[in-house]
Amino acid sequence: MSISVIKVENLSKQYRLGNVGLGSFSHDLNRWWFTIRGKEDPYLKIGEENDRSIKGNSNYIWALKNINFEVKQGEVLGIIGRNGAGKSTLLKILSRTTNPTTGQIKIKGRVASLLEVGTGFHPELTGRENVFLNGSILGMHKQEIKQKFDEIVDFSGVERYIDTPVKRYSSGMYVRLAFAVAAHLDPEILIIDEVLAVGDNEFQNKALNKMKDVSNTQGRTVLFVSHNMQAIATLTNICIYLNNGQLCNIGKTNDLISQYLSSAASNNHIYCDKESGNTTRITYVKILTSEAANTHIHGDKLEIEIEVFINEPLKGGNITIQIFNAHNIAVTHYWIFDSETEILKKKGSNKFKCIIPKCRLFFGKYTLTIYLTDRNGRNRIQILEKVCPFEIEMFKSERDHPWQRDTSIYLDEFFWQLI
């Protein structure tokens, strides 16, 4: 019978938005005053769900809220969800790099984490020195590290640079060595974030096979976060699905991937939000495909209708449309700046279209992600993720092949039209 090596109970993490230091001392003092009187922290009663698509009214958000799950020894657990769902926050808490606001975690065994490029490495030390440093942090003896050293270097593929300070490594080399150390120095629990996406395809496959090996043959536990559903499906049998900081479901990987993709895409090709008050926002999006049932023929004209409500004219604005494929990869994007039109300066409702004369995306399923931002794209007023799903068909049998009629490339050609 497998024993539980990770147990998470009522785990929550709250963050305060804005500049740290503005009023934070008074908040800390208030917390202390309630604590010494044996009363509940008053700030636990406030805070909003971590929904990045809307502007909230509170300076406090819950990155995680009431998370409960267990992981058995030897399991490979996938963690999936949209950007901002709380995946990385959860891994940081499990790795002890940040503390939970409430709840507790119980972990049995040594933990090796690879959360971001540079985790656990000192930039001034060489690759060789960082291998020994990391091993020591994990509780390994010098002799144990020596025994594994050649295997680590061989797996990483950076033998030529092993005596060079890692600050001179590329991000790919950095990740290769960091993963090799984490996977080979015998931790009981291996925690890997999306950082592997930095590596090339050959290394990603190598890393996935290594994680399979440490779980299947060595009985070690792996927690793996990725936006690549194919990697999640290949490596894991069990998943947890997070959304806006909350645990939506836990179960078989294939079932949860279907639930996640279905939820992300929605079942409606029209997005409508005209009841949310008098705030600047995208109120309506519709994709006009060339066929029924949200199906579009490769090479036909594709139109995207958008309505934006402007509360106060923007000094600078930008609308960006990204098209994502079924693997959650942005394959192309279209944008419009306020300098090109007055649509973001006019108060009230503004309607317009993005028109792609000949859309030649490869066949498959797609969704839209739309950003409403300032002129530089730094201040995100609103993000609509995975709306208006549609499907591309290559061509109909009774039609001529599009490339036999016209060999021009039109994928990147687009224009905007007021309606």
C-alpha positions in Angstrom: 0.0 0.0 0.0 1.4 3.4 -1.1 2.0 5.9 1.7 1.1 9.6 1.4 4.2 11.7 1.0 2.4 15.1 0.5 -0.7 16.1 2.3 -2.2 19.6 1.7 -5.0 20.7 4.1 -7.1 23.9 3.7 -4.2 25.7 2.0 -4.7 29.4 1.1 -2.3 32.1 0.1 -3.2 35.8 0.1 -1.3 38.6 -1.6 -1.6 42.3 -1.2 -1.6 44.2 -4.5 0.2 47.5 -5.2 3.5 48.8 -3.8 4.7 46.9 -0.8 5.2 49.4 2.0 2.3 51.7 1.4 0.3 51.1 4.5 1.8 47.7 5.1 3.2 48.6 8.5 -0.3 49.6 9.7 -1.7 46.4 8.3 0.9 44.3 10.1 0.3 46.2 13.3 -3.4 45.6 13.0 -2.8 41.9 12.5 -0.5 41.8 15.5 -3.1 43.5 17.7 -5.8 41.0 16.7 -3.4 38.1 17.2 -2.3 39.0 20.8 -6.0 39.3 21.7 -6.7 35.8 20.4 -8.8 37.0 17.5 -8.9 36.0 13.9 -6.7 37.9 11.4 -9.1 40.6 10.0 -7.5 40.5 6.6 -8.5 36.9 6.1 -12.1 38.1 5.8 -11.4 40.3 2.8 -9.8 39.6 -0.5 -11.2 38.6 -3.9 -10.8 35.7 -6.2 -7.7 35.8 -8.4 -9.6 36.5 -11.7 -7.2 38.5 -13.9 -9.8 39.1 -16.6 -11.6 41.8 -14.5 -10.6 44.8 -12.4 -11.3 44.1 -8.7 -12.2 46.4 -5.8 -9.9 45.0 -3.2 -6.2 45.3 -2.6 -6.1 41.7 -1.4 -6.4 38.7 -3.7 -6.4 35.0 -2.9 -3.8 33.3 -5.1 -4.9 30.0 -3.6 -8.1 29.3 -1.5 -8.9 26.2 0.5 -6.8 23.7 -1.4 -6.9 20.0 -0.3 -5.2 17.0 -1.8 -2.8 14.1 -1.2 0.0 12.6 -3.3 1.1 9.0 -2.8 4.7 7.8 -3.0 5.7 7.1 -6.6 2.9 9.1 -8.2 3.4 11.6 -11.0 0.9 14.4 -10.4 0.1 16.9 -13.2 -1.1 20.4 -12.3 -3.0 22.2 -15.0 -4.8 25.5 -15.3 -4.7 28.9 -17.0 -2.1 31.5 -16.4 -2.7 33.0 -12.9 -4.6 29.9 -11.7 -2.2 29.5 -8.8 0.0 26.6 -10.1 3.4 28.3 -9.5 2.3 29.6 -6.1 1.3 26.1 -5.0 4.7 24.8 -6.1 6.5 27.6 -4.3 4.7 26.7 -1.1 5.4 23.0 -1.5 9.1 23.9 -2.1 9.2 26.0 1.1 10.2 29.1 -0.8 7.1 30.9 0.4 4.7 30.4 3.3 1.0 29.8 3.2 -1.4 32.3 4.7 -3.5 29.6 6.2 -3.6 25.8 6.2 -0.7 23.4 6.3 1.3 21.0 4.2 3.0 17.7 5.4 5.9 16.4 3.3 7.8 13.2 3.9 11.2 13.1 2.1 13.7 15.4 0.5 12.4 17.8 -2.1 14.2 19.0 -5.2 12.6 21.9 -7.0 13.1 23.5 -10.4 10.7 26.4 -10.5 12.4 29.0 -12.7 15.7 29.5 -14.5 18.4 30.0 -11.8 16.7 28.2 -8.9 19.3 27.0 -6.5 22.4 28.1 -8.5 24.9 30.8 -7.6 25.7 32.8 -10.8 29.3 33.4 -9.8 30.1 29.7 -9.2 31.0 27.3 -12.0 28.7 24.5 -13.1 30.9 22.0 -11.2 30.7 24.0 -8.0 27.0 24.5 -8.3 26.5 20.7 -8.6 28.2 20.2 -5.3 26.4 23.2 -3.7 23.0 21.9 -4.8 23.8 18.4 -3.6 24.8 19.7 -0.2 21.6 21.7 0.1 19.7 18.5 -0.6 21.6 16.8 2.2 23.9 14.7 0.1 27.4 13.8 1.2 30.3 14.9 -1.0 31.2 11.3 -1.9 27.6 10.6 -3.0 27.7 13.7 -5.3 31.0 12.5 -6.7 29.5 9.2 -7.6 26.7 10.9 -9.5 28.7 13.7 -11.0 29.7 12.2 -14.4 26.1 11.0 -14.9 24.8 14.5 -14.2 27.2 16.2 -16.6 26.6 13.6 -19.3 22.8 14.0 -19.1 23.0 17.8 -19.1 25.2 18.0 -22.2 27.3 21.0 -20.9 30.5 19.1 -20.2 32.6 21.6 -22.2 31.4 24.5 -20.0 31.2 22.7 -16.6 34.1 24.8 -15.2 32.7 28.1 -16.5 30.6 30.4 -14.2 26.9 29.7 -14.8 26.2 33.4 -15.2 27.7 32.9 -18.7 25.4 30.0 -19.6 22.4 30.5 -21.9 19.0 29.9 -20.4 18.8 26.5 -22.1 22.2 25.4 -20.7 21.2 26.7 -17.3 18.0 24.6 -17.3 19.8 21.5 -18.6 22.3 21.5 -15.7 19.7 22.5 -13.1 17.3 19.7 -14.1 20.1 17.1 -14.3 21.2 18.0 -10.7 17.6 17.9 -9.4 16.8 14.6 -11.1 20.0 12.7 -10.3 20.7 13.6 -6.7 18.1 11.2 -5.3 15.4 13.5 -3.9 12.3 11.6 -2.8 10.1 14.3 -4.3 10.8 16.2 -7.6 8.9 19.4 -8.3 9.1 20.8 -11.9 7.5 24.0 -13.2 7.1 25.1 -16.8 10.8 26.0 -16.8 11.5 22.9 -19.1 9.8 24.9 -21.9 13.1 26.8 -22.1 14.9 23.7 -23.4 14.8 22.4 -27.0 12.6 19.5 -28.1 15.3 17.0 -27.7 16.0 18.0 -24.1 12.3 18.2 -23.2 11.8 14.6 -24.4 14.9 13.6 -22.5 13.6 15.3 -19.3 10.2 13.7 -19.6 11.7 10.2 -20.0 13.9 10.9 -17.0 10.9 11.9 -14.9 9.1 8.7 -16.0 12.1 6.7 -15.0 12.6 8.2 -11.5 8.9 7.5 -10.8 8.4 4.0 -12.4 11.8 2.4 -11.5 12.9 4.4 -8.5 9.6 5.0 -6.8 10.0 8.7 -6.5 7.2 11.3 -6.5 7.0 13.9 -9.2 4.9 17.1 -9.4 4.8 18.6 -12.9 3.3 21.9 -14.1 3.0 22.5 -17.8 0.8 24.3 -20.4 1.7 21.5 -22.8 -1.2 19.1 -22.5 0.6 16.5 -24.6 3.5 16.5 -22.1 1.0 16.3 -19.2 -0.9 13.4 -20.8 2.4 11.5 -21.6 3.9 11.8 -18.1 1.0 11.7 -15.7 -2.0 9.6 -14.9 -3.5 11.9 -12.2 -4.0 15.6 -12.3 -5.3 18.5 -10.3 -7.1 21.3 -12.2 -6.8 24.8 -10.7 -8.8 27.9 -11.7 -8.6 31.4 -10.2 -6.8 29.9 -7.2 -9.3 27.2 -6.4 -9.2 23.5 -6.9 -11.8 22.6 -9.5 -11.2 18.9 -9.7 -8.7 16.1 -9.1 -8.8 12.8 -11.1 -7.6 11.0 -14.2 -5.4 13.1 -16.5 -7.4 12.5 -19.7 -10.7 13.5 -18.0 -9.2 16.7 -16.5 -7.5 17.7 -19.7 -10.8 17.5 -21.5 -12.5 19.4 -18.7 -9.8 22.1 -18.8 -9.9 22.5 -22.6 -13.6 22.6 -22.7 -13.8 25.2 -19.9 -11.0 27.3 -21.5 -12.7 27.3 -24.8 -16.3 27.6 -23.6 -19.1 26.1 -25.8 -20.1 29.5 -27.3 -18.5 31.2 -30.3 -19.9 34.5 -28.9 -18.5 36.3 -25.9 -20.9 38.8 -24.3 -20.6 40.9 -21.1 -22.9 43.9 -21.3 -24.2 43.8 -17.7 -21.0 44.5 -15.8 -21.5 48.2 -15.1 -19.9 51.4 -16.4 -16.3 50.2 -16.6 -14.0 50.3 -19.6 -14.0 46.7 -21.0 -14.6 44.5 -24.0 -18.3 43.8 -24.0 -18.8 41.6 -27.1 -16.7 39.3 -29.3 -18.0 37.2 -32.2 -16.1 35.2 -34.8 -17.6 35.0 -38.2 -16.6 31.7 -39.8 -17.3 30.7 -43.4 -19.4 27.6 -42.5 -21.9 26.6 -39.9 -21.0 25.1 -36.5 -18.0 27.5 -36.0 -16.1 25.8 -38.9 -13.9 27.7 -41.2 -12.5 26.7 -44.5 -8.8 27.1 -45.0 -8.1 30.1 -47.2 -11.5 31.8 -46.7 -12.0 35.2 -45.2 -12.2 35.3 -41.4 -13.8 38.1 -39.5 -13.7 38.9 -35.8 -16.3 41.4 -34.5 -15.4 43.3 -31.3 -17.3 45.8 -29.2 -15.4 47.9 -26.5 -17.1 50.1 -24.0 -15.0 53.2 -23.1 -15.9 54.8 -19.8 -13.3 57.6 -20.2 -11.4 58.2 -23.5 -8.0 56.5 -23.2 -4.8 58.5 -23.7 -3.3 55.5 -25.4 -4.8 52.1 -26.2 -4.1 48.9 -27.9 -6.3 45.8 -28.8 -4.4 42.6 -29.5 -6.0 39.4 -30.7 -4.0 36.1 -30.4 -5.1 32.9 -32.0 -4.2 29.8 -29.9 -4.2 26.2 -31.2 -5.3 23.1 -29.3 -1.9 22.8 -27.7 -2.3 26.3 -26.1 0.3 27.8 -28.4 -0.2 31.2 -29.9 0.2 30.8 -33.6 -0.5 34.3 -34.8 -1.7 37.7 -33.6 -3.3 40.9 -34.8 -3.3 44.3 -33.2 -4.6 47.9 -33.5 -3.2 51.0 -31.9 -5.1 54.2 -31.0 -2.9 56.1 -33.5 -4.4 54.1 -36.3 -8.0 54.9 -35.4 -10.2 56.7 -33.0 -12.0 53.6 -31.6 -10.3 53.7 -28.2 -10.7 57.4 -27.8 -14.4 57.7 -28.3 -16.5 57.5 -25.1 -19.3 54.8 -25.1 -19.6 51.7 -27.2 -17.2 51.2 -30.1 -17.7 48.5 -32.7 -15.2 47.3 -35.2 -13.9 44.2 -37.1 -10.6 42.6 -37.6 -10.7 41.1 -41.1 -8.2 38.4 -42.3 -8.9 38.2 -46.1 -7.5 34.7 -46.5 -7.0 32.8 -43.3 -4.7 29.9 -43.9 -4.2 28.3 -40.5 -3.6 24.6 -40.5 -6.6 22.4 -39.8 -7.5 21.9 -36.2 -9.2 23.7 -33.2 -8.5 27.3 -32.2 -9.6 29.9 -29.7 -9.0 33.7 -29.3 -7.3 35.5 -26.5 -7.9 39.3 -26.5 -5.9 42.0 -24.7 -7.2 45.5 -24.0 -4.1 47.5 -22.8 -2.5 50.9 -22.8 -0.4 52.0 -25.8 2.7 50.1 -24.6 0.9 47.0 -23.6 2.2 47.2 -20.0 -1.1 48.2 -18.2 -3.5 45.4 -18.9 -7.1 46.7 -18.6 -8.6 43.4 -19.5 -7.7 39.9 -20.8 -10.2 37.5 -22.3 -8.7 34.1 -22.5 -9.7 31.2 -24.7 -13.0 32.6 -26.0 -14.9 32.0 -29.3 -13.6 28.5 -30.2 -13.6 27.6 -33.9 -12.2 24.9 -36.2 -10.3 25.1 -39.4 -11.0 22.6 -42.2 -8.4 22.2 -45.0 -10.9 22.4 -47.9 -14.1 20.8 -49.2 -13.8 18.0 -51.6 -15.8 19.8 -54.3 -13.6 22.9 -54.1 -10.3 23.4 -55.8 -7.4 23.4 -53.5 -6.8 27.0 -52.4 -3.1 26.8 -53.3 -4.0 25.8 -56.9 -6.0 29.1 -57.3 -3.6 31.5 -55.6 -0.1 30.9 -54.2 0.2 34.2 -52.3 0.7 34.1 -48.5 -2.1 35.9 -46.7 -1.9 34.6 -43.1 -0.3 37.8 -41.8 -2.4 40.2 -43.9 -5.2 41.8 -42.0 -7.1 45.1 -41.6 -9.6 46.8 -39.2 -12.9 48.3 -40.1 -15.3 50.4 -38.0 -18.9 49.0 -38.0 
